[in-house]
Amino acid sequence: MICGQIDFPDKLIRAMREQKLVVFAGAGVSMGEPARLPSFRELAEQLADGTGRTPYEPLDRFLGELQHQGTKLHERAATFLAREGLEPTPLHRDLLRLFKDSKAARIVTTNFDLLFEKAAQSLWGESPDVFRAPALPLGDDFNGIVYIHGSVQRPRELVLTDSDFGRAYLTKGWARQFLLDLFSTYTVLFVGYSHEDMVMHYLARALPPGDGNRFVLNSDDSNPVTWSSKGIELITFPKPQGKHDFSCLRDGIHKLANFACRSVIDWQRVIGELASKAPPPDQPSAQEETDLLKHAFSDEVKTRFFAERARHIEWLRWLGRHNLLEPLFHDAPLDAPSAILSRWLADEYIHQHANDCFALFEKRRLTLNPQFWSDVAKSLTRSEATITAEVFSKWISVLLDSAPSSASDFELHWLAEKAQSLGCHECSVALFTRSIRGKLSFRRGLVFSGEARPEPRVQINLSNDRHGWVQKEIWTRAGFKTFSGR
């Protein structure tokens, strides 16, 4: 799904809809305005200020050396990251808005600041449940905000140095176990990380083999192979104004959040506005609207909103081009959205736009889903829309050629009734022939007519099932005077 200039994979959208998404937030989330908090390297530089030392890679080892030399790293880091008046960025709020409410939020962060909690308070009036390392929840069953490397509220437990990371991921392993369970259960979206981040090297050690459930947002100059080697799929965004321009990231997440938190009334308005006019053109500039509509057709209520307003003939062609009507031409039972489209197409198009329908059907080799066949038959017989005898005859040819074994005698009867009203007697005969298929039996016998030798005859019988009267009615509608069946 296109949101702004970011193409979010369908698997990620589905996880968000099914409440199986985890947002994994790094330092980049807190680096924008108004928070302007440092990256991990910038934090290391601030912690080294006044010591006469210059940070080097790996940063966790450098910070470990500073601590051994007497620097109170954890307390200083908490002071830097909890200054008075610190406010969350729009990205904090929009990432929270990917979840329907505070009880559904599922945020894991390697940041130490409390900005997600503050953003949640302003957004929902309450904070989700909060877990701070090393007291972590079950990775395969949790909701809330998880500070996997600790938070500023407990400075001594911040994961900063090589010794801290060793305890978290190796000797005690509480972070590693939590992540193994999390990555095996949920779909994860990494935001605010680059592949060079030291934190990512530790996280990579906790990543089980990739199963297509892990994604990262990064700039379009990032190397996909670097991420795929970690079992993470890259989702790119452009930086039109240079390496420090993250406007497209913020815009894409904001639009994704708008998508996620629309109410039913919002969806009715948005889809209704789109459906009431011609469909979007098949051009990149309209891809966002196209993706939104395709999403709508996976949901019963949203499909109903579309069917209530869509009347333009181009919608029939647009849906056909995008293969959204394919279930109507296969035998499998229709799901709820496809059933709505079936009734919509039958009610709105087969009378006034028959030729367009015939063109659509011809490309599918006149194979109609049984429910769709029934919807077309019912619309032909029950609709008050005007239809000519010529068009009706064509529809009867299509229906008889594609009639499923489940086609009921009643539907054939109603079609014969309509055929009579339009003077289509040939259609009535054809409908009668279809109605008796498989119901005739033949028996040889002798007829005595008073002559010396009996006359051989073949007796034709029509099975006398509980709907036998229907065939008689269809026969009568065809204009014939007598009918014998037993």
LUMLO-134429 format. One record per residue (C-alpha): x, z, y; residue in three letters. Coordinates in steps of 0.001 Angstrom, whole numbers. Example, Ala and Ser with C-alpha at 12.3 -4.5 7.8 and 13.67 -1.06 7.14 Angstrom:
<pts>
PT     east       up    north  resn
PT    12300     7800    -4500   Ala
PT    13670     7140    -1060   Ser
</pts>
This chain:
<pts>
PT     east       up    north  resn
PT        0        0        0   Met
PT     1368    -1023     3391   Ile
PT     1348     1741     6024   Cys
PT     3024      602     9204   Gly
PT     6226    -1034     7995   Gln
PT     6520      907     4740   Ile
PT     5211     -365     1406   Asp
PT     4235     2698     -612   Phe
PT     4019     1967    -4383   Pro
PT      613     2145    -6054   Asp
PT     1944     4801    -8421   Lys
PT     2691     7072    -5471   Leu
PT     -741     6472    -3939   Ile
PT    -2397     7224    -7268   Arg
PT     -432    10476    -7628   Ala
PT    -1508    11501    -4146   Met
PT    -5148    10744    -4959   Arg
PT    -4945    12642    -8264   Glu
PT    -3184    15611    -6637   Gln
PT      -40    15109    -8697   Lys
PT     2313    14579    -5750   Leu
PT     5202    16817    -4670   Val
PT     6905    16265    -1317   Val
PT    10603    17138    -1530   Phe
PT    11842    17664     2039   Ala
PT    15427    17629     3260   Gly
PT    17224    18326     6523   Ala
PT    16131    15015     8065   Gly
PT    12558    16303     8347   Val
PT    13658    19059    10748   Ser
PT    16175    17026    12753   Met
PT    13649    15236    14963   Gly
PT    11996    16400    18178   Glu
PT    11110    19067    19090   Pro
PT    12938    21091    16416   Ala
PT    16285    19252    16549   Arg
PT    17782    21336    13768   Leu
PT    21185    20321    12377   Pro
PT    21994    18397     9214   Ser
PT    23935    20283     6536   Phe
PT    27211    18874     7901   Arg
PT    26285    19828    11466   Glu
PT    25376    23308    10247   Leu
PT    28795    23577     8577   Ala
PT    30420    22593    11876   Glu
PT    28457    25274    13732   Gln
PT    29412    27883    11129   Leu
PT    33076    26872    11430   Ala
PT    33034    27093    15216   Asp
PT    35569    29679    16363   Gly
PT    37343    29879    13011   Thr
PT    39874    27181    13752   Gly
PT    38792    25284    10668   Arg
PT    37376    21747    10409   Thr
PT    34784    20989     7726   Pro
PT    35834    18797     4825   Tyr
PT    34115    17453     1725   Glu
PT    32706    18900     -380   Pro
PT    31044    21077     2232   Leu
PT    29968    23793     -187   Asp
PT    33615    24423    -1128   Arg
PT    34625    24471     2527   Phe
PT    31894    27026     3295   Leu
PT    33001    29074      298   Gly
PT    36486    29297     1752   Glu
PT    35072    30373     5127   Leu
PT    33171    33152     3418   Gln
PT    36271    34349     1554   His
PT    38046    34521     4903   Gln
PT    35423    36946     6188   Gly
PT    32938    34718     8016   Thr
PT    29377    35996     7620   Lys
PT    27970    32579     6830   Leu
PT    24502    33501     5638   His
PT    23620    35716     8593   Glu
PT    25007    33183    11088   Arg
PT    23102    30313     9455   Ala
PT    19850    32284     9648   Ala
PT    20474    32940    13336   Thr
PT    21057    29241    14083   Phe
PT    17942    28140    12172   Leu
PT    15467    30748    13416   Ala
PT    15894    30582    17154   Arg
PT    13053    31622    19412   Glu
PT    10479    28940    20253   Gly
PT    11364    26639    17360   Leu
PT     8523    24155    16786   Glu
PT     7803    21804    13857   Pro
PT     8151    18052    14166   Thr
PT     5217    15636    13742   Pro
PT     6766    14786    10368   Leu
PT     6182    18346     9132   His
PT     2482    18094     9946   Arg
PT     2050    14595     8541   Asp
PT     3732    15494     5257   Leu
PT     1338    18435     4946   Leu
PT    -1577    16130     5723   Arg
PT     -841    14211     2533   Leu
PT    -2667    17115      859   Phe
PT    -6337    17866     1384   Lys
PT    -5882    21548     2354   Asp
PT    -3507    24489     2213   Ser
PT    -4478    25301    -1371   Lys
PT    -3538    21811    -2554   Ala
PT     -223    21525     -680   Ala
PT     2850    21135    -2844   Arg
PT     6060    21140     -769   Ile
PT     9570    21783    -2091   Val
PT    12354    21990      495   Thr
PT    16080    22558      554   Thr
PT    15756    23525     4227   Asn
PT    16013    27161     5289   Phe
PT    13735    26998     8354   Asp
PT    10087    28068     8377   Leu
PT     8710    25004    10112   Leu
PT     6427    23915     7271   Phe
PT     4752    27325     7376   Glu
PT     4340    27084    11139   Lys
PT     2957    23535    10885   Ala
PT      489    24647     8197   Ala
PT     -777    27452    10435   Gln
PT    -1467    25016    13275   Ser
PT    -3010    22457    10903   Leu
PT    -5193    24644     8682   Trp
PT    -5126    28090    10303   Gly
PT    -3302    29469     7271   Glu
PT     -147    28941     5277   Ser
PT      -41    27881     1630   Pro
PT     1484    30261     -900   Asp
PT     5212    30671     -243   Val
PT     8015    31046    -2800   Phe
PT    11611    31798    -1848   Arg
PT    14568    31436    -4188   Ala
PT    15488    32938    -6496   Pro
PT    11839    34025    -7066   Ala
PT    10475    30581    -7914   Leu
PT     7133    29644    -9529   Pro
PT     6685    27611   -12703   Leu
PT     7906    24114   -11966   Gly
PT     5155    22487   -13998   Asp
PT     2267    24444   -12465   Asp
PT     2420    25492    -8827   Phe
PT     1015    24952    -5369   Asn
PT     2506    26054    -2080   Gly
PT     5798    25846     -186   Ile
PT     8902    26420    -2291   Val
PT    12220    27218     -577   Tyr
PT    14413    26259    -3465   Ile
PT    17613    27233    -1609   His
PT    16126    30288      109   Gly
PT    14825    30794     3628   Ser
PT    15966    32414     6850   Val
PT    13750    35402     6110   Gln
PT    16236    36487     3427   Arg
PT    19667    35406     4702   Pro
PT    21650    36880     1815   Arg
PT    19878    34560     -636   Glu
PT    20594    31294     1205   Leu
PT    22331    28695     -978   Val
PT    25285    27587     1136   Leu
PT    28599    27935     -681   Thr
PT    29941    26582    -3942   Asp
PT    29370    29999    -5493   Ser
PT    25749    29976    -4303   Asp
PT    25146    26507    -5754   Phe
PT    26860    27545    -8983   Gly
PT    24472    30448    -9445   Arg
PT    21423    28338    -8553   Ala
PT    22233    25372   -10810   Tyr
PT    24669    26638   -13429   Leu
PT    25261    30314   -14235   Thr
PT    21789    31659   -13488   Lys
PT    20178    28226   -13249   Gly
PT    16885    29214   -11663   Trp
PT    16867    26124    -9402   Ala
PT    17772    23776   -12239   Arg
PT    15057    25060   -14566   Gln
PT    12419    24861   -11872   Phe
PT    13390    21273   -11062   Leu
PT    13505    20137   -14672   Leu
PT     9915    21273   -15147   Asp
PT     8841    19845   -11792   Leu
PT    10372    16397   -12325   Phe
PT     8862    16210   -15805   Ser
PT     5351    16959   -14536   Thr
PT     4824    15590   -11030   Tyr
PT     5427    12469    -8991   Thr
PT     8031    13347    -6358   Val
PT     8640    11851    -2925   Leu
PT    12008    12701    -1340   Phe
PT    11958    12651     2470   Val
PT    14820    13539     4829   Gly
PT    17729    12829     2486   Tyr
PT    20525    10288     2341   Ser
PT    22374     9491     -865   His
PT    25584    11008      597   Glu
PT    23960    14407     1118   Asp
PT    25811    17073     -793   Met
PT    22471    18605    -1752   Val
PT    21526    15388    -3567   Met
PT    24582    15697    -5813   His
PT    23314    19054    -7044   Tyr
PT    19726    17853    -7319   Leu
PT    20909    14895    -9384   Ala
PT    22224    17309   -12000   Arg
PT    18693    18643   -12477   Ala
PT    17076    15215   -12748   Leu
PT    15904    14339   -16261   Pro
PT    15970    10627   -17266   Pro
PT    13898     8576   -14823   Gly
PT    10310     7770   -15782   Asp
PT     9224     5974   -12621   Gly
PT     7816     9109   -10990   Asn
PT    10496     9747    -8357   Arg
PT    10731     7990    -5001   Phe
PT    12852     8383    -1875   Val
PT    12255     7155     1667   Leu
PT    15413     5703     3187   Asn
PT    16448     2970     5584   Ser
PT    16493     -665     4508   Asp
PT    20302     -756     4651   Asp
PT    20455     1790     1833   Ser
PT    21758      646    -1556   Asn
PT    18974      736    -4185   Pro
PT    21522      965    -7011   Val
PT    22828     4252    -5612   Thr
PT    19379     5749    -5943   Trp
PT    18366     4066    -9190   Ser
PT    21456     5535   -10854   Ser
PT    19826     8920   -10162   Lys
PT    16487     7746   -11568   Gly
PT    14957     7475    -8083   Ile
PT    13143     4409    -6715   Glu
PT    13972     3487    -3129   Leu
PT    11186     2934     -574   Ile
PT    12678     1411     2541   Thr
PT    11854     1465     6231   Phe
PT    13554     -471     9058   Pro
PT    15588      951    11943   Lys
PT    14975    -1634    14666   Pro
PT    16840      313    17385   Gln
PT    19866     1334    15333   Gly
PT    20902     4002    12858   Lys
PT    19296     6883    14767   His
PT    15881     5194    15023   Asp
PT    13456     6816    12565   Phe
PT    10293     5738    14373   Ser
PT     9179     3479    11510   Cys
PT     9546     6358     9054   Leu
PT     7426     8637    11220   Arg
PT     4825     5921    11833   Asp
PT     4561     5058     8132   Gly
PT     4132     8691     7071   Ile
PT     1599     9239     9869   His
PT     -517     6297     8689   Lys
PT     -213     7398     5081   Leu
PT    -1419    10857     6134   Ala
PT    -4359     9293     8002   Asn
PT    -5199     7436     4813   Phe
PT    -4948    10603     2707   Ala
PT    -7106    12844     4873   Cys
PT    -9974    10481     5750   Arg
PT   -13365    12036     5160   Ser
PT   -16197    10186     3424   Val
PT   -17722     9427     6834   Ile
PT   -14374     8078     8053   Asp
PT   -14142     5794     5014   Trp
PT   -17691     4572     5569   Gln
PT   -16857     3664     9158   Arg
PT   -13487     1998     8404   Val
PT   -14690      -20     5410   Ile
PT   -17970     -887     7091   Gly
PT   -16135    -2305    10107   Glu
PT   -13880    -4413     7893   Leu
PT   -16698    -5614     5633   Ala
PT   -19020    -6607     8478   Ser
PT   -16681    -9402     9589   Lys
PT   -14683   -12122     7844   Ala
PT   -11983   -10867     5463   Pro
PT    -8387   -10449     6658   Pro
PT    -6212   -13562     6419   Pro
PT    -3655   -13810     3623   Asp
PT     -771   -13194     5998   Gln
PT     1859   -10422     6281   Pro
PT      340    -9265     9565   Ser
PT    -2910    -8385     7755   Ala
PT    -1328    -6797     4691   Gln
PT    -2224    -3269     5784   Glu
PT    -5952    -4106     5910   Glu
PT    -5698    -6012     2632   Thr
PT    -4094    -3066      854   Asp
PT    -6677     -668     2243   Leu
PT    -9488    -2855      889   Leu
PT    -7835    -3179    -2512   Lys
PT    -7620      597    -2658   His
PT   -11317      831    -1762   Ala
PT   -12262    -1295    -4781   Phe
PT   -10793     1333    -7107   Ser
PT   -13349     3896    -5936   Asp
PT   -17108     3834    -6535   Glu
PT   -18201     5304    -3194   Val
PT   -15860     3127    -1124   Lys
PT   -16928        8    -3006   Thr
PT   -20526      891    -2231   Arg
PT   -19664     1117     1495   Phe
PT   -18229    -2403     1251   Phe
PT   -21238    -3827     -604   Ala
PT   -23626    -2419     1983   Glu
PT   -22055    -4452     4802   Arg
PT   -20262    -7501     3351   Ala
PT   -22285   -10701     3736   Arg
PT   -19784   -13322     4925   His
PT   -19316   -16136     2402   Ile
PT   -15537   -15834     2781   Glu
PT   -15656   -12465     1001   Trp
PT   -16590   -14216    -2236   Leu
PT   -13578   -16493    -1953   Arg
PT   -11271   -13673     -793   Trp
PT   -12190   -11430    -3709   Leu
PT   -11676   -14340    -6068   Gly
PT    -8216   -15145    -4656   Arg
PT    -7153   -11531    -5022   His
PT    -8475   -11315    -8616   Asn
PT   -10780    -8431    -7724   Leu
PT   -13716   -10034    -9544   Leu
PT   -11868   -10567   -12839   Glu
PT   -13744    -7802   -14728   Pro
PT   -16948    -9799   -14169   Leu
PT   -15557   -12534   -16417   Phe
PT   -14474   -10436   -19391   His
PT   -16402    -8665   -22125   Asp
PT   -15127    -5109   -21520   Ala
PT   -17694    -2680   -20041   Pro
PT   -17567    -2638   -16257   Leu
PT   -16304      444   -14464   Asp
PT   -18384     1800   -11574   Ala
PT   -16720     -200    -8739   Pro
PT   -16940    -3464   -10704   Ser
PT   -20584    -2784   -11556   Ala
PT   -21323    -2445    -7829   Ile
PT   -19544    -5742    -7101   Leu
PT   -21526    -7362    -9909   Ser
PT   -24873    -6405    -8367   Arg
PT   -23625    -7241    -4867   Trp
PT   -22526   -10743    -5847   Leu
PT   -25714   -11415    -7789   Ala
PT   -27997   -10189    -5014   Asp
PT   -26213   -11670    -1995   Glu
PT   -24683   -14971    -3073   Tyr
PT   -26286   -16740    -6036   Ile
PT   -29267   -18023    -4046   His
PT   -27842   -19134     -719   Gln
PT   -24278   -19846    -1863   His
PT   -24820   -21164    -5364   Ala
PT   -22164   -23894    -5145   Asn
PT   -19498   -21375    -4160   Asp
PT   -20523   -19231    -7115   Cys
PT   -20427   -22220    -9466   Phe
PT   -16891   -23019    -8251   Ala
PT   -15837   -19427    -8876   Leu
PT   -17424   -19411   -12343   Phe
PT   -15954   -22764   -13319   Glu
PT   -12421   -21437   -12770   Lys
PT   -13242   -18627   -15219   Arg
PT   -14561   -21100   -17852   Arg
PT   -18139   -19849   -17437   Leu
PT   -17430   -16633   -19310   Thr
PT   -19601   -13883   -17829   Leu
PT   -19490   -10181   -18519   Asn
PT   -22768    -9132   -20232   Pro
PT   -23717    -6791   -17389   Gln
PT   -22886    -9429   -14791   Phe
PT   -24946   -11982   -16762   Trp
PT   -27877    -9554   -16689   Ser
PT   -27463    -8925   -12939   Asp
PT   -27537   -12659   -12233   Val
PT   -30616   -13117   -14408   Ala
PT   -32444   -10259   -12719   Lys
PT   -31575   -11508    -9261   Ser
PT   -32862   -15001   -10072   Leu
PT   -36200   -13590   -11216   Thr
PT   -36754   -10652    -8883   Arg
PT   -35213   -11660    -5588   Ser
PT   -37491   -12790    -2816   Glu
PT   -34858   -15220    -1564   Ala
PT   -35871   -18880    -1614   Thr
PT   -34333   -21013    -4356   Ile
PT   -34950   -24673    -5151   Thr
PT   -35859   -25981    -8587   Ala
PT   -32583   -27926    -8668   Glu
PT   -30424   -24876    -7995   Val
PT   -32453   -22744   -10392   Phe
PT   -31999   -25344   -13153   Ser
PT   -28242   -25238   -12635   Lys
PT   -28279   -21469   -12917   Trp
PT   -30262   -21667   -16158   Ile
PT   -27637   -24059   -17554   Ser
PT   -24885   -21593   -16612   Val
PT   -26742   -18605   -18042   Leu
PT   -27637   -20345   -21314   Leu
PT   -24075   -21569   -21724   Asp
PT   -22670   -18072   -21189   Ser
PT   -25452   -15916   -22619   Ala
PT   -24100   -12867   -24465   Pro
PT   -25495   -11769   -27789   Ser
PT   -26948    -8770   -25973   Ser
PT   -29153   -10914   -23701   Ala
PT   -32643    -9480   -24032   Ser
PT   -35815   -11416   -24771   Asp
PT   -37374    -9829   -21722   Phe
PT   -34756   -11341   -19416   Glu
PT   -35350   -14743   -20985   Leu
PT   -39099   -14222   -20547   His
PT   -38693   -13403   -16848   Trp
PT   -36522   -16485   -16391   Leu
PT   -39152   -18633   -18129   Ala
PT   -41799   -17184   -15834   Glu
PT   -39681   -18133   -12806   Lys
PT   -39067   -21579   -14277   Ala
PT   -42827   -22178   -14591   Gln
PT   -43405   -21155   -10978   Ser
PT   -40788   -23720    -9890   Leu
PT   -42066   -26444   -12235   Gly
PT   -38863   -26433   -14313   Cys
PT   -40473   -27156   -17715   His
PT   -37234   -28303   -19332   Glu
PT   -35739   -24923   -18455   Cys
PT   -38664   -23196   -20173   Ser
PT   -38057   -25175   -23364   Val
PT   -34340   -24378   -23244   Ala
PT   -35100   -20688   -22727   Leu
PT   -37499   -20704   -25678   Phe
PT   -34855   -22334   -27858   Thr
PT   -32371   -19620   -26873   Arg
PT   -34913   -16844   -27488   Ser
PT   -35563   -17883   -31098   Ile
PT   -31909   -18331   -32022   Arg
PT   -31214   -16484   -35249   Gly
PT   -34906   -15654   -35755   Lys
PT   -36075   -18770   -37679   Leu
PT   -36295   -18895   -41448   Ser
PT   -37180   -21821   -43733   Phe
PT   -39126   -21697   -47021   Arg
PT   -40019   -24494   -49368   Arg
PT   -43536   -24592   -50800   Gly
PT   -46378   -26765   -52027   Leu
PT   -49574   -27591   -50209   Val
PT   -52660   -28575   -52231   Phe
PT   -54771   -31016   -50264   Ser
PT   -57292   -31978   -52994   Gly
PT   -55147   -34756   -54341   Glu
PT   -53941   -34885   -57905   Ala
PT   -50417   -34008   -56937   Arg
PT   -49513   -31195   -54472   Pro
PT   -47602   -32170   -51326   Glu
PT   -44155   -30507   -50809   Pro
PT   -43767   -28822   -47451   Arg
PT   -41111   -26774   -45628   Val
PT   -42563   -23691   -43947   Gln
PT   -40832   -22513   -40766   Ile
PT   -41250   -18845   -39914   Asn
PT   -40269   -16838   -36858   Leu
PT   -39353   -13244   -37610   Ser
PT   -42142   -10982   -36440   Asn
PT   -40116    -8280   -34710   Asp
PT   -41610    -5969   -32110   Arg
PT   -40774    -8450   -29345   His
PT   -42308   -11460   -31067   Gly
PT   -44914   -11747   -28348   Trp
PT   -42152   -12562   -25894   Val
PT   -41321   -15817   -27678   Gln
PT   -45014   -16686   -27640   Lys
PT   -45118   -16074   -23893   Glu
PT   -42006   -18198   -23322   Ile
PT   -43542   -20962   -25476   Trp
PT   -46736   -20815   -23464   Thr
PT   -44755   -20871   -20194   Arg
PT   -43124   -24070   -21447   Ala
PT   -46561   -25706   -21455   Gly
PT   -47235   -25957   -25176   Phe
PT   -50741   -25184   -26461   Lys
PT   -50176   -23563   -29861   Thr
PT   -47661   -21182   -31255   Phe
PT   -47361   -19760   -34747   Ser
PT   -44896   -17055   -35666   Gly
PT   -44741   -14399   -38320   Arg
</pts>
